[in-house]
Amino acid sequence: MVAIPTIDMVKTGQRITELRVQAGLSVRELQEIFGFSTPQALYKWQHGTALPTIDNLVVLAAILGVKVDDILVMTDSAMKASA
């Protein structure tokens, strides 16, 4: 068995929300920073129904003053190694 890391989307969304609040930013402010016409993408990130693209994840980490690894919540799942 091999441990394969997977992203927990819901917990990652909760983490994004926590970090945004700690940084004192509103969803509207993040929307403006990213140049999104609506806040829907941000709400999807926060609810764990979608993840930011890698480039948006890097920008989000910079805005929030954290590393990408501090945003993503990983879990390990076992997977049978193929022979």
C-alpha positions as a printed NumPy array, in Angstrom:
array([[  0.   ,   0.   ,   0.   ],
       [  1.173,   3.496,  -0.872],
       [ -0.065,   6.663,   0.842],
       [ -1.393,   9.043,  -1.786],
       [ -2.018,  12.623,  -0.664],
       [ -5.329,  14.11 ,  -1.718],
       [ -6.718,  17.593,  -1.208],
       [ -9.654,  17.819,   1.194],
       [-11.697,  20.422,  -0.684],
       [-14.096,  21.236,   2.148],
       [-11.364,  21.68 ,   4.754],
       [ -9.293,  23.674,   2.268],
       [-12.303,  25.931,   1.713],
       [-12.687,  26.399,   5.454],
       [ -8.984,  27.218,   5.659],
       [ -9.301,  29.832,   2.885],
       [-12.161,  31.433,   4.82 ],
       [-10.153,  31.414,   8.085],
       [ -7.102,  32.957,   6.443],
       [ -9.188,  35.586,   4.646],
       [-10.854,  36.625,   7.906],
       [ -7.501,  36.667,   9.752],
       [ -6.114,  38.914,   7.014],
       [ -9.064,  41.262,   7.505],
       [-10.252,  40.913,   3.909],
       [-13.825,  40.673,   2.681],
       [-14.913,  38.482,  -0.207],
       [-15.592,  41.692,  -2.137],
       [-12.007,  42.885,  -1.585],
       [-10.607,  39.574,  -2.836],
       [-12.945,  39.734,  -5.822],
       [-11.519,  43.129,  -6.732],
       [ -7.916,  41.986,  -6.22 ],
       [ -8.459,  39.017,  -8.546],
       [-10.464,  41.096, -11.008],
       [-13.429,  38.721, -10.951],
       [-16.709,  40.187, -12.202],
       [-18.661,  38.22 ,  -9.56 ],
       [-17.672,  36.654,  -6.223],
       [-18.941,  33.194,  -7.238],
       [-15.477,  31.648,  -7.675],
       [-14.45 ,  32.832,  -4.212],
       [-17.594,  31.376,  -2.636],
       [-16.978,  28.072,  -4.435],
       [-13.431,  28.017,  -3.033],
       [-14.702,  28.76 ,   0.476],
       [-17.465,  26.129,   0.312],
       [-15.109,  23.477,  -1.049],
       [-16.987,  22.939,  -4.302],
       [-14.027,  24.156,  -6.392],
       [-10.343,  24.845,  -5.912],
       [ -8.398,  27.873,  -7.115],
       [ -6.27 ,  27.285, -10.206],
       [ -2.576,  26.989,  -9.413],
       [ -1.869,  30.56 , -10.504],
       [ -4.75 ,  31.894,  -8.383],
       [ -3.567,  29.747,  -5.475],
       [ -0.106,  31.338,  -5.656],
       [ -1.643,  34.842,  -5.746],
       [ -4.006,  33.968,  -2.875],
       [ -1.08 ,  32.772,  -0.757],
       [  0.796,  36.011,  -1.439],
       [ -2.252,  38.152,  -0.583],
       [ -2.863,  36.241,   2.636],
       [  0.831,  36.225,   3.576],
       [  1.115,  32.44 ,   3.77 ],
       [  2.635,  29.58 ,   1.776],
       [  0.531,  27.545,  -0.654],
       [  0.988,  24.583,   1.705],
       [ -0.677,  26.609,   4.467],
       [ -3.837,  26.889,   2.361],
       [ -4.204,  23.329,   1.111],
       [ -5.465,  20.72 ,   3.58 ],
       [ -4.181,  17.292,   2.615],
       [ -5.297,  13.822,   3.636],
       [ -3.586,  10.544,   2.856],
       [ -5.481,   7.693,   1.287],
       [ -4.039,   4.253,   0.807],
       [ -3.666,   2.932,  -2.72 ],
       [ -2.521,  -0.486,  -3.809],
       [  0.759,  -0.302,  -5.697],
       [  0.531,  -1.912,  -9.111],
       [  2.978,  -4.676,  -9.809]])
